[in-house]
Amino acid sequence: MTEISKKKLIIVGGGAAGFFTAANVDGNLYDIHILEQAQDVLQKVKISGGGRCNVSHACFVPKELTGFYPRGNKELLSVFTKFQPGDTMGWFEEHGVALKIEDDNRIFPESNSSLSIITALMDAAIANGVKVSTQQVVKSIEKEGDSWKVITSQNEFLADAVVYCTGSAPKSYEILKKLDFKIIDLVPSLFTFNCKDKSIDGLMGTSFPNAWVKLPSLKKEESGPLLITHWGLSGPAVLKLSAWCARELHDCQYQFDIIVNFLGIDYQRAEEIFLDYKSEHSKKTIGQAKIFDITHRFWTHLLQLCRINPEKQISQITKKEMLSVLELLCRNKMQVKGKSTFKDEFVTAGGVDLKEIDFKTMMSKKHPGFYLAGEVLNIDAVTGGFNFQACWSEAWLIAQNLNQIASV
């Protein structure tokens, strides 16, 4: 019986997409080699979710899932119908990683350690005969007959197929430009808002469970948890806005106005709640009143800004004083002057133009045998495990297509 000659596969980039591809390609059909320019692989997986690795998000309906992707939502619909978060959970659990869904629907390993995910990926790759070479900086990729020549700082490799999943490193796009890929300019996508405002001054660490944040100039609003930081404002409400409006906020050089509703209820409803409390607890002091779901520290700070004596009885609070407090709570206008990276999870909008990709296979339309996945594409998502899910799903499609080609 004649032994089948294996095809050669080079995967450029040892991150989530690269390793998931390597783990799911048939090692009996391919010699698989991952080239990583850094000293270690899977670094973004390691730091994700504060070191816990936010693997995915418990949204199991493809159409609903695409709603979390400011760029790539149309293209990803067909991808997610083939491999979605339920499939991701199944894969990792089959590979020895117990997962859990948290209250906010983010999915983490039960171990609360990204090492569980890293170990599963590396073990699957090793079992598949994958070779991993680190500190291999790819200088160029060229077509040579029916093969691809991948030239690094140290070696030259010939491959039948290449999977390109380098992340958003600027140098990686120079290689793609030489291959005539159209690149959409990169801009930051997930970032926090830098703002110095008297209403949040000195309140670092104060959080609000369901705030509203509005960008009046763009007529865009998001809701969710909000956090006061040393630099300004963060939390899902802000991060969702930063993702959906990444290009517009870049164009205005991160100088813009926002309106914050710390309560997440409309002004009229807040006024009703205040008046009801005033009627029922008329003898309480305003400083000790628990009218809204905010911290005592924040409430005291607002009273000070409104020059209201905290020892004053609620029955003595004037309408003008009440409205001044409600204005700060529900219609707080602030100026944003700059941005900060969200933790260590730097995500960009931009990358390879999606019109150049066949989303049935993740193969380049121009270059047969050349696949792309992950952040190198003009696809990004809000925080919550969605960017990783795109990597897993895209990598799965690539692996299935490679297996199909080699088995014909």
C-alpha positions as CSV (number, residue, x, y, z in Angstrom):
1,M,0.0,0.0,0.0
2,T,1.5,3.3,-1.1
3,E,1.8,5.9,1.7
4,I,0.1,9.2,0.9
5,S,2.5,12.0,0.5
6,K,1.7,14.8,2.9
7,K,1.1,18.3,1.9
8,K,3.0,21.1,3.6
9,L,1.1,23.8,5.6
10,I,2.7,26.9,7.0
11,I,0.8,28.9,9.6
12,V,2.1,32.4,10.1
13,G,1.2,33.5,13.7
14,G,1.1,31.4,16.8
15,G,-2.0,32.9,18.3
16,A,-5.6,31.7,18.8
17,A,-6.5,31.4,15.1
18,G,-3.1,29.8,14.3
19,F,-3.2,27.1,16.9
20,F,-6.9,26.3,16.4
21,T,-6.3,25.8,12.7
22,A,-3.3,23.6,13.5
23,A,-5.3,21.5,16.0
24,N,-8.1,20.8,13.5
25,V,-6.2,20.2,10.3
26,D,-5.7,16.5,9.7
27,G,-2.1,15.7,10.6
28,N,-2.2,12.6,8.5
29,L,-2.7,14.8,5.4
30,Y,-0.4,17.7,6.3
31,D,3.0,18.5,7.7
32,I,2.0,21.5,9.8
33,H,4.4,24.2,10.9
34,I,3.6,27.3,12.9
35,L,5.9,30.3,12.6
36,E,5.7,32.8,15.5
37,Q,7.8,36.0,15.5
38,A,7.7,36.4,19.3
39,Q,9.6,34.3,21.9
40,D,6.3,32.7,23.2
41,V,3.1,31.7,21.5
42,L,-0.5,32.4,22.5
43,Q,0.3,35.5,24.4
44,K,-3.0,37.2,23.8
45,V,-4.8,34.1,25.0
46,K,-2.7,34.3,28.2
47,I,-3.6,37.8,29.2
48,S,-7.2,37.7,28.0
49,G,-9.9,38.3,30.7
50,G,-7.3,39.3,33.3
51,G,-5.5,36.0,32.8
52,R,-8.7,33.9,32.9
53,C,-9.2,33.8,29.2
54,N,-12.7,34.9,28.0
55,V,-13.0,32.1,25.5
56,S,-16.3,33.1,24.0
57,H,-19.8,34.4,24.7
58,A,-23.0,32.4,25.3
59,C,-24.9,33.7,22.3
60,F,-25.9,30.6,20.3
61,V,-27.9,32.1,17.5
62,P,-25.7,33.2,14.6
63,K,-27.8,36.1,13.6
64,E,-27.8,37.5,17.1
65,L,-24.1,36.8,17.5
66,T,-23.2,38.9,14.5
67,G,-24.8,41.9,16.2
68,F,-21.7,42.2,18.5
69,Y,-19.4,42.8,15.5
70,P,-19.1,46.5,14.3
71,R,-17.1,45.3,11.3
72,G,-17.6,41.9,9.7
73,N,-21.2,41.2,10.9
74,K,-22.5,40.4,7.5
75,E,-19.6,38.2,6.5
76,L,-19.6,36.3,9.7
77,L,-23.2,35.1,9.5
78,S,-22.3,32.2,7.2
79,V,-19.2,31.5,9.3
80,F,-21.2,31.2,12.5
81,T,-23.8,28.9,11.0
82,K,-20.9,26.4,10.5
83,F,-19.2,26.9,13.9
84,Q,-20.6,29.0,16.8
85,P,-20.0,29.3,20.6
86,G,-21.8,26.1,21.3
87,D,-19.3,24.3,19.1
88,T,-16.4,26.1,20.8
89,M,-17.6,24.9,24.1
90,G,-17.9,21.4,22.8
91,W,-14.4,21.4,21.3
92,F,-12.7,22.6,24.5
93,E,-14.7,20.3,26.7
94,E,-13.7,17.3,24.4
95,H,-10.1,18.4,24.9
96,G,-10.3,18.3,28.7
97,V,-11.3,21.9,29.5
98,A,-14.4,22.4,31.6
99,L,-16.1,25.7,30.8
100,K,-18.6,27.9,32.7
101,I,-21.0,30.6,31.6
102,E,-20.9,33.6,33.9
103,D,-23.9,35.8,34.8
104,D,-23.0,38.3,32.0
105,N,-22.9,35.3,29.5
106,R,-19.1,35.4,29.1
107,I,-17.5,32.0,28.9
108,F,-14.4,31.1,30.9
109,P,-12.6,27.9,31.9
110,E,-13.8,26.6,35.3
111,S,-10.2,26.8,36.4
112,N,-10.3,30.6,36.0
113,S,-6.9,30.3,34.3
114,S,-5.9,30.9,30.7
115,L,-3.3,28.2,31.1
116,S,-6.1,25.6,30.7
117,I,-6.9,27.0,27.3
118,I,-3.3,27.3,26.3
119,T,-2.5,23.7,27.4
120,A,-5.5,22.3,25.5
121,L,-4.5,24.1,22.3
122,M,-0.8,23.1,22.6
123,D,-1.6,19.5,23.5
124,A,-4.0,19.2,20.5
125,A,-1.3,20.7,18.2
126,I,1.4,18.4,19.5
127,A,-0.8,15.3,19.2
128,N,-1.4,16.4,15.6
129,G,2.3,16.5,14.9
130,V,2.5,20.3,14.6
131,K,6.0,21.8,14.6
132,V,6.3,25.2,16.3
133,S,9.1,27.6,15.6
134,T,9.4,30.9,17.6
135,Q,11.4,34.0,16.9
136,Q,10.8,33.5,13.2
137,V,10.1,36.9,11.7
138,V,8.5,36.5,8.3
139,K,10.1,38.8,5.8
140,S,8.2,37.9,2.7
141,I,5.8,35.4,1.1
142,E,6.1,34.7,-2.6
143,K,4.3,32.4,-5.0
144,E,6.7,29.8,-6.5
145,G,5.0,27.7,-9.1
146,D,2.2,25.8,-7.3
147,S,3.8,26.4,-4.0
148,W,4.3,29.2,-1.5
149,K,7.8,30.3,-0.4
150,V,7.8,31.8,3.1
151,I,11.1,33.6,3.9
152,T,11.9,34.4,7.5
153,S,14.9,36.1,9.2
154,Q,16.5,32.6,9.6
155,N,15.0,30.2,7.0
156,E,13.1,29.6,3.8
157,F,10.0,27.3,3.8
158,L,8.0,25.9,0.9
159,A,4.4,25.1,1.5
160,D,1.3,24.0,-0.5
161,A,-0.9,26.3,1.6
162,V,-0.4,29.2,3.9
163,V,-2.6,30.4,6.8
164,Y,-1.9,34.0,7.7
165,C,-3.1,35.0,11.1
166,T,-0.5,37.5,12.5
167,G,-2.8,39.8,14.3
168,S,-2.7,43.5,13.6
169,A,1.1,44.1,13.6
170,P,1.8,46.9,11.1
171,K,4.8,45.0,9.5
172,S,2.6,42.0,8.7
173,Y,0.4,44.2,6.4
174,E,3.5,45.2,4.4
175,I,3.8,41.5,3.3
176,L,0.2,41.5,2.3
177,K,0.4,44.7,0.4
178,K,3.2,43.1,-1.8
179,L,0.7,40.3,-2.5
180,D,-1.7,43.0,-3.7
181,F,-4.2,42.8,-0.8
182,K,-6.2,45.9,-0.1
183,I,-5.7,47.0,3.5
184,I,-8.2,49.2,5.4
185,D,-6.3,51.6,7.6
186,L,-6.0,50.5,11.2
187,V,-7.5,52.5,14.1
188,P,-8.0,51.5,17.8
189,S,-11.3,49.8,18.5
190,L,-11.6,49.0,22.2
191,F,-10.5,51.9,24.4
192,T,-11.6,53.9,27.4
193,F,-12.5,57.6,27.5
194,N,-10.1,60.1,29.1
195,C,-12.1,62.9,30.7
196,K,-11.5,65.1,33.7
197,D,-14.8,66.3,35.0
198,K,-15.7,67.6,38.5
199,S,-18.6,65.1,38.8
200,I,-16.2,62.1,38.7
201,D,-13.1,63.7,40.2
202,G,-11.5,61.5,42.9
203,L,-14.0,58.7,42.5
204,M,-11.8,56.1,40.8
205,G,-13.2,52.6,41.3
206,T,-16.8,53.7,41.6
207,S,-19.1,51.6,39.3
208,F,-22.6,51.8,38.0
209,P,-24.5,48.5,37.0
210,N,-26.5,49.8,34.1
211,A,-25.6,53.3,32.9
212,W,-26.3,54.9,29.5
213,V,-23.6,56.7,27.6
214,K,-24.5,58.8,24.6
215,L,-22.5,60.4,21.8
216,P,-24.8,63.3,20.7
217,S,-22.7,64.3,17.7
218,L,-23.0,60.7,16.3
219,K,-26.5,60.0,17.6
220,K,-25.1,56.8,19.1
221,E,-25.9,55.4,22.6
222,E,-24.9,52.3,24.5
223,S,-25.9,50.9,27.9
224,G,-24.2,48.6,30.4
225,P,-21.9,48.7,33.4
226,L,-19.8,51.9,33.7
227,L,-16.6,52.4,35.7
228,I,-14.9,55.6,36.9
229,T,-11.1,55.2,36.4
230,H,-8.1,57.3,37.2
231,W,-8.2,58.6,33.6
232,G,-12.0,58.9,33.1
233,L,-14.6,56.3,32.1
234,S,-14.5,52.7,31.2
235,G,-16.7,49.6,31.4
236,P,-18.8,47.8,28.8
237,A,-21.0,50.9,28.0
238,V,-17.9,52.9,27.0
239,L,-16.1,50.0,25.3
240,K,-19.2,49.2,23.1
241,L,-19.3,52.9,22.0
242,S,-15.6,52.9,21.3
243,A,-16.0,49.8,19.1
244,W,-19.0,50.9,17.1
245,C,-17.7,54.4,16.6
246,A,-14.0,53.6,16.2
247,R,-13.5,55.4,12.9
248,E,-15.6,58.4,13.7
249,L,-13.8,58.9,17.1
250,H,-10.4,58.5,15.4
251,D,-11.4,61.2,12.8
252,C,-12.2,63.7,15.6
253,Q,-8.9,62.9,17.3
254,Y,-10.7,61.6,20.4
255,Q,-12.0,65.0,21.3
256,F,-15.8,64.9,21.7
257,D,-18.7,65.4,24.1
258,I,-20.6,62.6,25.9
259,I,-23.8,62.6,28.0
260,V,-23.8,60.1,30.8
261,N,-26.9,58.8,32.6
262,F,-25.5,57.0,35.7
263,L,-28.8,55.5,36.6
264,G,-29.9,53.9,33.4
265,I,-33.5,55.3,33.7
266,D,-35.0,58.3,32.0
267,Y,-35.0,61.7,33.7
268,Q,-38.8,61.8,34.3
269,R,-38.7,58.4,36.0
270,A,-35.8,59.5,38.2
271,E,-37.8,62.6,39.3
272,E,-40.8,60.4,40.2
273,I,-38.6,58.1,42.3
274,F,-37.0,61.1,44.1
275,L,-40.4,62.7,44.8
276,D,-41.9,59.4,46.1
277,Y,-38.9,58.9,48.4
278,K,-39.2,62.5,49.6
279,S,-42.9,61.9,50.4
280,E,-42.3,58.6,52.3
281,H,-39.1,59.6,54.1
282,S,-39.5,63.3,54.7
283,K,-37.6,63.4,58.0
284,K,-34.5,61.6,56.8
285,T,-31.4,63.7,56.0
286,I,-30.6,63.9,52.3
287,G,-27.0,62.7,53.0
288,Q,-28.3,59.4,54.4
289,A,-31.0,58.9,51.8
290,K,-30.8,55.8,49.6
291,I,-32.9,57.0,46.7
292,F,-31.0,55.5,43.8
293,D,-28.7,52.5,43.2
294,I,-25.4,54.4,43.5
295,T,-22.7,54.4,46.1
296,H,-22.9,56.6,49.2
297,R,-19.5,58.0,48.2
298,F,-20.8,59.1,44.8
299,W,-24.1,60.5,46.3
300,T,-22.2,62.6,48.9
301,H,-19.9,63.9,46.1
302,L,-22.9,65.0,44.0
303,L,-24.5,66.8,47.0
304,Q,-21.3,68.6,47.6
305,L,-21.2,69.7,43.9
306,C,-24.8,70.9,44.1
307,R,-23.9,72.7,47.4
308,I,-26.6,70.8,49.3
309,N,-26.0,70.3,53.0
310,P,-26.1,66.5,53.6
311,E,-27.7,67.2,57.1
312,K,-30.7,68.9,55.5
313,Q,-34.0,67.0,55.8
314,I,-35.4,65.7,52.5
315,S,-38.6,67.6,53.2
316,Q,-36.6,70.8,53.0
317,I,-35.0,70.0,49.6
318,T,-36.2,72.6,47.1
319,K,-37.2,71.7,43.5
320,K,-34.2,73.6,42.2
321,E,-31.9,71.5,44.4
322,M,-33.6,68.2,43.3
323,L,-33.3,69.1,39.6
324,S,-29.6,70.0,40.0
325,V,-28.9,66.5,41.4
326,L,-31.0,64.8,38.7
327,E,-29.2,66.7,36.0
328,L,-25.8,65.3,37.2
329,L,-27.3,61.8,37.5
330,C,-29.2,61.6,34.2
331,R,-27.9,64.3,31.9
332,N,-24.3,64.7,32.8
333,K,-22.4,66.3,29.9
334,M,-18.7,65.7,29.9
335,Q,-15.8,66.4,27.5
336,V,-13.6,63.5,26.4
337,K,-10.0,64.5,25.6
338,G,-8.1,61.4,24.6
339,K,-8.3,57.6,25.0
340,S,-6.5,54.8,26.9
341,T,-6.0,51.2,25.8
342,F,-8.4,48.8,27.6
343,K,-6.1,46.8,29.9
344,D,-3.6,44.9,27.7
345,E,-6.3,43.9,25.1
346,F,-5.4,46.1,22.2
347,V,-8.0,45.6,19.4
348,T,-8.1,47.4,16.1
349,A,-10.6,48.2,13.4
350,G,-9.1,47.8,10.0
351,G,-7.1,45.2,8.2
352,V,-7.6,43.1,5.0
353,D,-10.6,44.3,3.0
354,L,-13.3,41.7,3.6
355,K,-14.3,41.8,-0.1
356,E,-11.0,39.9,-0.8
357,I,-12.0,36.9,1.3
358,D,-14.2,33.9,0.4
359,F,-16.0,33.4,3.7
360,K,-17.1,29.9,2.8
361,T,-13.4,28.9,3.2
362,M,-11.5,32.0,4.5
363,M,-9.3,31.7,1.4
364,S,-8.1,34.7,-0.5
365,K,-10.1,35.3,-3.7
366,K,-6.9,36.3,-5.5
367,H,-4.5,33.7,-4.2
368,P,-5.6,30.0,-4.0
369,G,-4.1,28.2,-1.1
370,F,-3.6,31.4,0.9
371,Y,-6.0,31.8,3.9
372,L,-6.5,34.6,6.5
373,A,-8.0,34.6,9.9
374,G,-8.2,36.7,13.1
375,E,-7.4,40.3,13.7
376,V,-5.4,40.6,10.4
377,L,-8.9,41.0,8.8
378,N,-11.1,44.0,9.0
379,I,-13.2,42.3,11.7
380,D,-13.5,43.3,15.3
381,A,-16.1,43.0,18.1
382,V,-17.1,44.5,21.4
383,T,-15.5,43.1,24.6
384,G,-16.9,39.8,26.0
385,G,-15.2,36.9,24.2
386,F,-16.4,37.8,20.7
387,N,-13.0,38.4,19.1
388,F,-11.8,35.0,20.1
389,Q,-15.0,33.4,18.8
390,A,-14.3,34.9,15.4
391,C,-10.9,33.3,15.5
392,W,-12.2,29.9,16.5
393,S,-14.9,29.9,13.8
394,E,-12.6,31.2,11.0
395,A,-9.9,28.7,11.9
396,W,-12.4,25.9,11.9
397,L,-13.5,26.7,8.4
398,I,-9.9,26.9,7.2
399,A,-9.1,23.5,8.7
400,Q,-12.2,21.9,7.1
401,N,-11.4,23.3,3.7
402,L,-7.7,22.2,3.9
403,N,-8.8,18.7,4.9
404,Q,-11.3,18.5,2.1
405,I,-8.7,19.6,-0.5
406,A,-6.1,17.2,0.7
407,S,-8.4,14.2,0.8
408,V,-9.7,14.6,-2.7
